[in-house]
Amino acid sequence: MSPLPDERTRIKAAMDRILDGTPENSDGALTVVALATEAGVPRNALTQRHPDLKNLFYEKVRARGGTPDSERRLRRETARLTRLRKDDKEQIRQLKEDNEALVRALHLAQLENEELRRQLAESRGKVHAIGSH
């Protein structure tokens, strides 16, 4: 699809409306998607045909002390994933510890089982009363 002749003009006007807090066609989010919607152009118009305008939009957002919505979302997601990774590390550590304890318990049970089998073999099937004097 070829760009419309007034595409750059529409993008710049949409940029001004969003940055002024007066969007007409979008939710006014500080994102390329909202800018494209506000300008009435496909998103790839900003990412492929006019990346300079996309970059200018983000520069203006930062210059006003704002953080683009997409960046805020990425930061929140990064923080969430970092917490999950920490939780996963702790869970893996605990599972390894539990696994080692279970291996020790299994080994001990095997040793006790071997001892009981040895005692049974030595008694040649004799029954012994327990607790009688």
C-alpha contacts under 8 A as a table, 3 or more apart, distances in Angstrom:
res1	aa1	res2	aa2	distance
3	P	7	E	6.42
3	P	45	A	7.52
4	L	7	E	5.12
5	P	8	R	7.81
6	D	9	T	5.22
6	D	10	R	6.12
7	E	10	R	5.13
7	E	11	I	6.16
7	E	39	A	7.93
7	E	41	V	7.30
8	R	11	I	5.06
8	R	12	K	6.18
8	R	50	H	7.66
8	R	53	L	7.99
9	T	12	K	5.19
9	T	13	A	6.18
10	R	13	A	5.12
10	R	14	A	6.04
10	R	39	A	5.26
10	R	40	G	7.73
11	I	14	A	5.04
11	I	15	M	6.04
11	I	35	L	7.18
11	I	36	A	7.17
11	I	38	E	7.87
11	I	39	A	5.01
11	I	41	V	7.90
11	I	53	L	7.63
12	K	15	M	4.96
12	K	16	D	6.31
12	K	53	L	7.56
13	A	16	D	5.13
13	A	17	R	6.31
13	A	39	A	7.38
14	A	17	R	5.08
14	A	18	I	6.15
14	A	23	P	7.39
14	A	35	L	6.29
14	A	38	E	5.41
14	A	39	A	5.02
15	M	18	I	5.28
15	M	19	L	6.08
15	M	35	L	6.34
15	M	39	A	7.97
15	M	57	F	6.54
16	D	19	L	5.17
16	D	20	D	5.92
17	R	20	D	5.06
17	R	21	G	6.12
17	R	22	T	4.99
17	R	23	P	5.15
17	R	24	E	7.65
18	I	21	G	5.05
18	I	22	T	5.82
18	I	23	P	5.06
18	I	28	G	5.22
18	I	29	A	7.44
18	I	30	L	7.38
18	I	35	L	7.36
18	I	38	E	7.89
19	L	22	T	7.64
19	L	30	L	7.94
19	L	61	V	7.36
20	D	23	P	7.96
21	G	28	G	6.80
22	T	28	G	7.49
23	P	26	S	5.97
23	P	27	D	6.86
23	P	28	G	5.35
23	P	38	E	6.82
24	E	38	E	6.70
25	N	37	T	6.45
25	N	38	E	4.68
25	N	39	A	7.70
25	N	40	G	7.88
26	S	29	A	7.68
26	S	34	A	5.66
26	S	35	L	7.61
26	S	37	T	5.76
26	S	38	E	5.03
27	D	34	A	6.61
28	G	34	A	6.15
28	G	35	L	7.69
28	G	38	E	7.83
29	A	34	A	5.69
29	A	35	L	7.89
29	A	68	P	7.98
29	A	69	D	6.42
30	L	34	A	6.81
30	L	35	L	7.47
30	L	61	V	7.37
30	L	67	T	7.95
30	L	68	P	4.95
30	L	69	D	5.23
30	L	70	S	7.40
31	T	34	A	5.28
31	T	35	L	6.23
31	T	68	P	6.23
31	T	69	D	5.97
31	T	70	S	6.01
32	V	35	L	4.91
32	V	36	A	6.00
32	V	43	R	6.91
32	V	46	L	7.21
32	V	54	K	6.74
33	V	36	A	5.18
33	V	37	T	6.16
33	V	43	R	5.95
34	A	37	T	5.01
34	A	38	E	5.93
35	L	38	E	5.03
35	L	39	A	6.11
36	A	39	A	5.10
36	A	40	G	5.93
36	A	41	V	5.15
36	A	42	P	5.92
36	A	43	R	5.23
36	A	45	A	7.65
36	A	46	L	7.09
37	T	40	G	4.98
37	T	41	V	6.32
37	T	42	P	7.37
37	T	43	R	7.72
38	E	41	V	7.92
41	V	45	A	6.43
42	P	45	A	5.48
42	P	46	L	7.71
43	R	46	L	5.63
43	R	47	T	6.54
44	N	47	T	4.68
44	N	48	Q	5.23
44	N	49	R	6.92
45	A	48	Q	5.63
45	A	49	R	4.92
45	A	50	H	5.89
45	A	51	P	7.95
46	L	49	R	5.89
46	L	50	H	4.66
46	L	51	P	5.20
46	L	52	D	7.95
46	L	53	L	6.70
46	L	54	K	5.53
47	T	50	H	6.31
47	T	51	P	5.02
47	T	54	K	6.88
48	Q	51	P	5.92
50	H	53	L	5.47
50	H	54	K	6.70
51	P	54	K	4.89
51	P	55	N	6.08
52	D	55	N	5.09
52	D	56	L	6.03
53	L	56	L	4.84
53	L	57	F	6.05
54	K	57	F	5.14
54	K	58	Y	6.47
55	N	58	Y	5.20
55	N	59	E	6.09
56	L	59	E	4.95
56	L	60	K	6.13
57	F	60	K	5.22
57	F	61	V	6.28
58	Y	61	V	4.97
58	Y	62	R	6.20
58	Y	68	P	6.83
59	E	62	R	5.17
59	E	63	A	5.99
60	K	63	A	4.92
60	K	64	R	6.29
61	V	64	R	5.41
61	V	65	G	6.79
61	V	66	G	5.34
61	V	67	T	6.42
61	V	68	P	6.45
62	R	65	G	5.06
62	R	66	G	5.05
62	R	67	T	5.80
62	R	68	P	7.43
63	A	66	G	7.17
67	T	71	E	6.51
67	T	72	R	6.52
68	P	71	E	5.27
68	P	72	R	6.39
69	D	72	R	5.02
69	D	73	R	6.10
70	S	73	R	5.11
70	S	74	L	6.17
71	E	74	L	5.00
71	E	75	R	6.11
72	R	75	R	5.08
72	R	76	R	6.20
73	R	76	R	5.14
73	R	77	E	6.09
74	L	77	E	5.02
74	L	78	T	5.95
75	R	78	T	5.01
75	R	79	A	6.14
76	R	79	A	5.12
76	R	80	R	6.13
77	E	80	R	4.98
77	E	81	L	6.06
78	T	81	L	5.13
78	T	82	T	6.03
79	A	82	T	5.03
79	A	83	R	6.27
80	R	83	R	5.19
80	R	84	L	6.24
81	L	84	L	4.92
81	L	85	R	6.01
82	T	85	R	5.06
82	T	86	K	6.23
83	R	86	K	5.10
83	R	87	D	6.17
84	L	87	D	4.98
84	L	88	D	5.99
85	R	88	D	4.95
85	R	89	K	6.12
86	K	89	K	5.13
86	K	90	E	6.36
87	D	90	E	5.17
87	D	91	Q	6.17
88	D	91	Q	4.98
88	D	92	I	6.02
89	K	92	I	5.12
89	K	93	R	6.13
90	E	93	R	5.07
90	E	94	Q	6.19
91	Q	94	Q	5.06
91	Q	95	L	6.08
92	I	95	L	5.01
92	I	96	K	6.12
93	R	96	K	5.21
93	R	97	E	6.26
94	Q	97	E	5.04
94	Q	98	D	6.10
95	L	98	D	4.97
95	L	99	N	5.94
96	K	99	N	4.97
96	K	100	E	6.22
97	E	100	E	5.23
97	E	101	A	6.38
98	D	101	A	5.10
98	D	102	L	6.18
99	N	102	L	5.07
99	N	103	V	6.17
100	E	103	V	5.10
100	E	104	R	6.26
101	A	104	R	5.12
101	A	105	A	6.19
102	L	105	A	4.98
102	L	106	L	6.03
103	V	106	L	5.07
103	V	107	H	6.11
104	R	107	H	5.11
104	R	108	L	6.19
105	A	108	L	5.09
105	A	109	A	6.14
106	L	109	A	5.03
106	L	110	Q	6.14
107	H	110	Q	5.07
107	H	111	L	6.28
108	L	111	L	5.10
108	L	112	E	6.21
109	A	112	E	5.08
109	A	113	N	5.99
110	Q	113	N	4.97
110	Q	114	E	6.13
111	L	114	E	5.11
111	L	115	E	6.25
112	E	115	E	5.03
112	E	116	L	6.18
113	N	116	L	5.10
113	N	117	R	6.16
114	E	117	R	5.10
114	E	118	R	6.13
115	E	118	R	5.04
115	E	119	Q	6.17
116	L	119	Q	5.03
116	L	120	L	6.08
117	R	120	L	4.99
117	R	121	A	6.10
118	R	121	A	5.11
118	R	122	E	6.16
119	Q	122	E	5.09
119	Q	123	S	6.19
120	L	123	S	5.24
120	L	124	R	6.46
120	L	125	G	6.40
121	A	124	R	5.29
121	A	125	G	7.08
123	S	126	K	5.42
129	A	132	S	6.21
